[in-house]
Amino acid sequence: MQAVIIEIEKPSDAKFWLDLAKKAGAKAKSLTTEQMSDAYLSNLIENGLKTKNVSRTSVLKALKENK
């Protein structure tokens, strides 16, 4: 599965793109930038828990990227 992210300014633009995706037969949903950042950080944490070692540098880098 692949995803396409389109950053928009106005809520009306989101509705247009969601409607277009649904007409094309694709699944679509709207997320805020904060929700995407939270999901990304959550994924990093989850992947980190599966490894024995996670460097302090990589954790700090991930946190800085999500500010």
C-alpha positions, 0 to 999 in steps of 0.5 A, spaced: 500 500 500 502 507 498 499 513 500 499 520 497 500 526 502 497 533 499 498 539 504 492 544 503 490 551 506 483 551 506 478 546 509 474 547 503 480 544 499 480 538 503 473 536 502 475 537 494 481 532 495 477 527 499 471 527 494 476 526 488 479 520 492 473 517 493 470 518 486 477 514 484 475 508 488 481 510 493 480 510 501 481 517 504 481 521 510 483 528 513 489 529 518 492 535 521 499 536 521 499 535 529 496 528 528 501 526 522 507 528 527 504 524 533 503 518 528 510 518 526 513 519 533 509 513 535 511 509 529 518 511 531 517 509 538 514 502 537 520 500 532 525 502 537 521 498 542 523 492 538 530 493 538 535 492 543 539 499 543 536 506 541 541 511 541 540 517 545 542 521 538 536 518 534 531 519 540 533 527 540 533 527 533 526 524 532 524 529 537 527 535 534 524 533 527 517 533 530 517 540 533 
